[in-house]
Amino acid sequence: MAQNQHFIMALDTFKVNAVDTTAAGDTFIGAFASKLSHDLKNIEEAIKYGNKAASLTVQRYGAQPAIPYDSEFTI
């Protein structure tokens, strides 16, 4: 969900079988910030990108080893 003085945006999540939530939040914010830094006007795509990255992370065990590389997914 994203919000500012002009709108509220709620996006669907990716349905996955989570086995370990370690690093999910860090992965989301890192991927979100990375995507947003390339296009500050496209918040929706940045949120989707962060959601996708985090959805992959929770399907793996561990912290750093669970964080996906950009080349591992598309949205």
Secondary structure, 3 states (H helix, E strand, C coil): CEECCCCEECCCCCCCCCCCCCCHHHHHHHHHHHHHHHCCCCHHHHHHHHHHHHHHHCCCCCCHHHCCCHHHCCC
